[in-house]
Amino acid sequence: MKLLRKKNHTKVVSATIITSCMRINGDLEGNDTIHIDGYVKGNLTVENTLIIGKLGTIEGNVKAKNVIINGELKGTLICDHLEILSHGNVTNKIQANTIKVEGKIEGWIDAFESIDILKNGIVNTNHTQSEVIIVRGVLNGRTIATKLLEVKSYGVLRGEVLTKELLSTPQSNIDTTKLISLENQEVTIIT
């Protein structure tokens, strides 16, 4: 299967598709894109993009450049860019540069650049850390934003918070057990 994308985007030369009627027990490696609509129990290493469709489930550890999840992942995930769509569910540990959440995460998150929790996104973690975190949905647990934590209208933030700067709107819901500055100074709260 040959797919070409617009200029300046990653060129997808081929894709492997695991359909909903397939079950795989064992590790998978791919040079380009793998799309999972079936069930995989094993570790996956993908040099380009991993897509977990609405019917797809992976039980195992994943390493890929880009990951799009609309199904379920139970395992540790390491990637550059992660997008969890509305039916997506991830449990365990995530390490990524950027994360966009419309679905659900339960576990431990380290995002080097940013986390964007969209309106219907739900994040329940023991640890969420990034330079910038934007909350439009729900974020529960210990949160560390080394530059900025922004809680938008109707966003919900609960738990211990460590940040340099906290932005919020009047319609946001912030219920913290602790609010601590990362620089041993007062946290700048802008509403």
C-alpha angles and dihedrals in degrees: 000000000000120000125177124195131199119289116283091029129103112279112231108209098177141352133210114215123200103196127215092259092059130092120189127190110191143049123302131203126188137181096206132008129343121192116196120198093149134057124287125183106188143057122298129206115186124177094203127013134348117197120190107195126212092271095040126109129183124189105189144053121304132203118181142137095240128014129191116185127191093148131044135301121186105184147051116310127201118180145131098239127020128187120182111195126208096280094038121118126183125184126185129024128346128192116180144136095235132013130190115188127196093145131043137298127187117179139036124335131196112175114173098202114015150343119203114190107195127212096279096032119119123195120184111177145150088220133019117173134171141131092251127021122183118191121198093144129032128312117182125179141030109342129191119186109177094194113010140000113191122186109195129201111309091003115140125214121182132171139029113341129197115182146139095224132013121198121188141167126225090253094055123103115222117177109167128173089202133010110195131177117231089216097049089251135104114293112244106235115190119186 
